[in-house]
Amino acid sequence: MLSEYVKKTPKSLSLYGIASRMMPYGVSSNYRYLPPYPLYLVKGKGSKVWDVDGNVYIDFNMAYGALGIGHSHPKLVKALKERFENSSILGFEFADTIKLAKIIKIRYNVDMVRFSSTGTEATMHAIRIARAYTKRKKIIKFEGHYHGSHDQLLVNVSPDKEGEKSVCSHGIPEDIVKYTLVAEWNNYDSVERIVRKDGNDIAAIIMEPVAMNMGIIEPDVSFLKGIFNLAKEYGILIIFDEVKTGGKYYSGASGYYGLKPDLITLGKAIAGGLPLSVIAGRKEIMSVIGPEKTAHGGTFNANPLSVVASIVTLTQILTQDSFYEVYKLNSLLSKGYKDLVEDLDIDITAVTWGASGTIFFSNYLPRNYREFLRIDKRIWYKYFWLMLSKGIIPMADYDEEWTISTQHNKEDIIKHLEVAEEVLRKIKS
Ligand code: PLP
């Protein structure tokens, strides 16, 4: 299945040879290394990207969901050129940041906002703020949920053994994660068990409100509400890590489910592809941040380019109306997959949430990480390499999802489905 792709990408292979001598695995993020070698791209425009060999792909990965507005959106290009002429970084407060804080406050229903650059930083700070506010040490996370690349939350992100606490990286001492407790997604009892035992020592429960690092696994609403009630009983804070969901639905998962967590984090799509993240929440909690109180700093925090990009993205591009069009295209794509399942009699379950969707090569919809783990990955990789060799990037990996951007159109969806049909027929044969 790989051979067609390898034939089309000799320059990527040769760049990989050079890159891997200077950069471990030839990449700048482990997640971009896909064996046998990564794809090296040179440009993106609208819904498409080009690789070093001149191949063009319709891009449904959209930078792991960071490009809800598609590549090089003309409105963003114009605004960034203007901004750059007046400096990219000022080293003091940038006045337009206040404008952006107000936009986020209203859109995501939060009281106070602080800016960082990446999702990793945002969740790291959210945990610190929760600990400072509650004066407690322990935190609960869910199996299969990813919150970035910092030590305390790199626990049970993608373990392959059942029932054990596992650290997902070398170099993280067990001691550092001793305060991280792990519960099962969509299993209220697993949360209650931990809380009834350790509740008075637990600062926060952090979750991806819709799990989007094991495909897409929505929460049962009763499960979410149960956790909110339990947390309230014990004075535990709820953190919604909306780094993905915040840019996939107009007002994020909190808006979608009508819930108000104590803290939220945002990142990825909110700045149109520039690095910007947000930690936001209730005033009394956010007020623990400050000099000689709780640390939050960063040379690039609220970088003017990112702030301008975010203002344009949130007010002019990712609007309610444009989301409406995106949801329609998203339904078209998932319906197309559902029709293919019937026609080809193949085990695929398609699912969508907001601007995203995915397919599981299974005849059931997984409800937690264990069920997700049971799905055979090998067939996904066959599908992926074949899709790529025919000019479609369906998503970045088997645990990721596609993103429909405001620059995708109906023709992109039709092409995706035509290629998927050809690929799935080949896999079945
Ligand atoms: N939180 C979630 C839910 C994510 O999916 C990710 C990245 O994929 C992060 C946090 C980390 O964000 P970043 O890669 O910008 O550090």
Residues whose N, C-alpha, C, O or C-beta is under 5 A from the ligand:
A	BS01	PLP	T118 G119 T120 Y146 H147 G148 E208 D241 V243 K244 G267
